[in-house]
Amino acid sequence: MSEVPLTAFDAVVVGAGPAGSAAAIQLARAGWSVALIERQRFPRRKVCGECIAASNLPLLHALGIGAAFDAAAGPALQQVRLLAGDDAIAAELPAAAHERHRWGRALGRETLDVMLLEQARAEGVTVLQPCVLQAIQGTRGRWHCDVRPLGSVASLRLRSALVIDAHGSWDALPFERPGRRVGHGASDLFAFKANFSGSSLPAGDIAVLALDGGYGGMVVADAGMATLACCIRRDRLARLRSEMPGVRAGDVVEAFLRRACAGVRQALDGAAREGPWLASGPLATGVRVDASDGIFRIGNAAGEAHPILGEGLSMALQSAALLCSHLLGATASVPDAAAQAGMQRRYAAAWRQAFAPRLRLAAVFAHLAMRPGGTALLMALARRWPGLLTQGARLGGKVRFAAPIAPPAAPRAPGRASAGAASRTP
Ligand SMILES: Cc1cc2nc3c(=O)[nH]c(=O)nc-3n(C[C@H](O)[C@H](O)[C@H](O)COP(=O)(O)OP(=O)(O)OC[C@H]3O[C@@H](n4cnc5c(N)ncnc54)[C@H](O)[C@@H]3O)c2cc1C
């Protein structure tokens, strides 16, 4: 007899990136029944610089993947190096106050995201993957999510008291508010990433690249693999592509990076690219969290900073912890519609307080790094006061955890459906 699928949950979480899996783990631990919908098969590579700031390591341990992370991640990141043209300026990164987790490290998303998702599964989360979310209907306390397994024509209707949008920022959800997406303009940023083996990039360095028309970063991640990621303006990319007709965008970008930056040339001299360049975009930076439509948002779905600071994973993990601390509060019971409305307002305010300054700092840094005049100013300041880079990393959130880790609430029967929503399809 085929297994009867559970179709009613306390919470449906859309997207199994770091934000979605982290939230699902915390809610499931508190006894909530949680469905986690992910449209891609894992493991999958992802456009990301893959640096995880030290501030997140205690949370990874609390979520249950700390030992696996410690065993797999790349070397401790203790120095930042600002690269522009033939110039390079290095500064110490700030150390976190935690006695065991003082430095950030880098880990490929094909590994990190699997670790978190498997932990969610182990905590009793119902993982629907690969499944596409087709529609969200309803209101706080009474949601319907139509989900279609990839390759199937039939869809499944999930009922839930709460919907958490953790689907990132690359695509629209079938429940978007108007005006959310960025328009298409010359300044749109497209993101690229590739991995290289045999690179001579110093282990323990985060290299930040200031480019004319973009910015990027390089780091040694797990298994000695270097990650090179960058963002390039639409108009700059179009010009570069017109100079190399018929060449793939990633290869055009790699040629540009090697040409524009001596540090990239040196790091990649003798290195071999592993796999193709990945590309996505345009970036949709800005704040999206609010309390207007009843859906809770975390990670990039809540707001996205220019990735020049490499703080997006922090914001994903920490916004999940912040939301869960609001949802779980003093009691583990699932909040009703009225309680959700209050929580949503308080969560949105707390999110802004915690993360909006990082968005502003990242925007200033990114816009300076993308312009030759701004880069000249940055390099002059950093040469005169290298401590500014250290202080910038500190202000950007590298060592400060912005949210309480949700206390483990008194557990209820794991994986059960909520009283208000329990049902099974025949
Ligand atoms: C060039 C670049 C470099 C970066 N470097 C760093 C760095 O070094 N350090 C750092 O901390 N951050 C970095 N970031 C930012 C970081 O990658 C993101 O902030 C982070 O991935 C956000 O996590 P998330 O969980 O919110 O979303 P995501 O990681 O985007 O996960 C969303 C998930 O939702 C799934 N999904 C989407 N739509 C649907 C749907 N309709 N139904 C079901 N599933 C869906 C997706 O498949 C995906 O798995 C970088 C970003 C870029 C662009």
The ligand as a Tripos MOL2 file, in Angstrom:
@<TRIPOS>MOLECULE
LIG
   53    58     1     0     0
SMALL
NO_CHARGES

@<TRIPOS>ATOM
      1 C1         28.1270   36.6620   -6.1100 C.3       1 LIG1
      2 C2         27.6210   36.3560   -4.7220 C.ar      1 LIG1
      3 C3         28.5360   36.0720   -3.7220 C.ar      1 LIG1
      4 C4         28.0820   35.8210   -2.4360 C.ar      1 LIG1
      5 N1         28.9900   35.5290   -1.4580 N.ar      1 LIG1
      6 C5         28.5960   35.3090   -0.2000 C.ar      1 LIG1
      7 C6         29.5210   34.9760    0.8160 C.ar      1 LIG1
      8 O1         30.7090   34.7960    0.5690 O.2       1 LIG1
      9 N2         29.0520   34.8300    2.0740 N.ar      1 LIG1
     10 C7         27.7490   35.0010    2.3850 C.ar      1 LIG1
     11 O2         27.4090   34.9100    3.5540 O.2       1 LIG1
     12 N3         26.8260   35.2600    1.4360 N.ar      1 LIG1
     13 C8         27.2200   35.4070    0.1460 C.ar      1 LIG1
     14 N4         26.2910   35.6550   -0.8210 N.ar      1 LIG1
     15 C9         24.8750   35.7360   -0.4660 C.3       1 LIG1
     16 C10        24.2510   34.3560   -0.2310 C.3       1 LIG1
     17 O3         24.4980   33.5000   -1.3250 O.3       1 LIG1
     18 C11        22.7350   34.4890   -0.0630 C.3       1 LIG1
     19 O4         22.4790   35.5720    0.7890 O.3       1 LIG1
     20 C12        22.1300   33.2200    0.5220 C.3       1 LIG1
     21 O5         22.1870   32.1710   -0.4110 O.3       1 LIG1
     22 C13        20.6700   33.4510    0.8920 C.3       1 LIG1
     23 O6         20.1660   32.2740    1.4480 O.3       1 LIG1
     24 P1         18.5920   31.9720    1.4010 P.3       1 LIG1
     25 O7         18.4080   30.7110    2.1690 O.co2     1 LIG1
     26 O8         17.8360   33.1700    1.7820 O.co2     1 LIG1
     27 O9         18.2650   31.7590   -0.1410 O.3       1 LIG1
     28 P2         18.8870   30.7580   -1.2040 P.3       1 LIG1
     29 O10        20.2150   30.2810   -0.7680 O.co2     1 LIG1
     30 O11        18.7630   31.4590   -2.5040 O.co2     1 LIG1
     31 O12        17.9130   29.5060   -1.1690 O.3       1 LIG1
     32 C14        16.6220   29.5770   -1.6780 C.3       1 LIG1
     33 C15        16.1640   28.1830   -2.0570 C.3       1 LIG1
     34 O13        14.7980   28.2670   -2.4430 O.3       1 LIG1
     35 C16        14.5840   27.4410   -3.5830 C.3       1 LIG1
     36 N5         13.4220   27.9700   -4.2900 N.ar      1 LIG1
     37 C17        13.3330   29.1150   -4.9890 C.ar      1 LIG1
     38 N6         12.0880   29.2660   -5.4860 N.ar      1 LIG1
     39 C18        11.3850   28.1810   -5.0920 C.ar      1 LIG1
     40 C19        10.0400   27.7690   -5.2840 C.ar      1 LIG1
     41 N7          9.1560   28.4930   -5.9730 N.pl3     1 LIG1
     42 N8          9.6300   26.5870   -4.7240 N.ar      1 LIG1
     43 C20        10.5110   25.8230   -4.0090 C.ar      1 LIG1
     44 N9         11.8030   26.1870   -3.7960 N.ar      1 LIG1
     45 C21        12.2260   27.3620   -4.3180 C.ar      1 LIG1
     46 C22        15.8750   27.5670   -4.3600 C.3       1 LIG1
     47 O14        16.0360   26.4540   -5.2260 O.3       1 LIG1
     48 C23        16.9170   27.6190   -3.2550 C.3       1 LIG1
     49 O15        17.4390   26.3410   -2.9360 O.3       1 LIG1
     50 C24        26.7090   35.8600   -2.1400 C.ar      1 LIG1
     51 C25        25.7890   36.1170   -3.1620 C.ar      1 LIG1
     52 C26        26.2410   36.3580   -4.4450 C.ar      1 LIG1
     53 C27        25.2390   36.6350   -5.5200 C.3       1 LIG1
@<TRIPOS>BOND
     1     1     2 1
     2     2     3 ar
     3     2    52 ar
     4     3     4 ar
     5     4     5 ar
     6     4    50 ar
     7     5     6 ar
     8     6     7 ar
     9     6    13 1
    10     7     8 2
    11     7     9 ar
    12     9    10 ar
    13    10    11 2
    14    10    12 ar
    15    12    13 ar
    16    13    14 ar
    17    14    15 1
    18    14    50 ar
    19    15    16 1
    20    16    17 1
    21    16    18 1
    22    18    19 1
    23    18    20 1
    24    20    21 1
    25    20    22 1
    26    22    23 1
    27    23    24 1
    28    24    25 2
    29    24    26 1
    30    24    27 1
    31    27    28 1
    32    28    29 2
    33    28    30 1
    34    28    31 1
    35    31    32 1
    36    32    33 1
    37    33    34 1
    38    33    48 1
    39    34    35 1
    40    35    36 1
    41    35    46 1
    42    36    37 ar
    43    36    45 ar
    44    37    38 ar
    45    38    39 ar
    46    39    40 ar
    47    39    45 ar
    48    40    41 1
    49    40    42 ar
    50    42    43 ar
    51    43    44 ar
    52    44    45 ar
    53    46    47 1
    54    46    48 1
    55    48    49 1
    56    50    51 ar
    57    51    52 ar
    58    52    53 1
@<TRIPOS>SUBSTRUCTURE
     1 LIG1         1 GROUP 0 **** ****
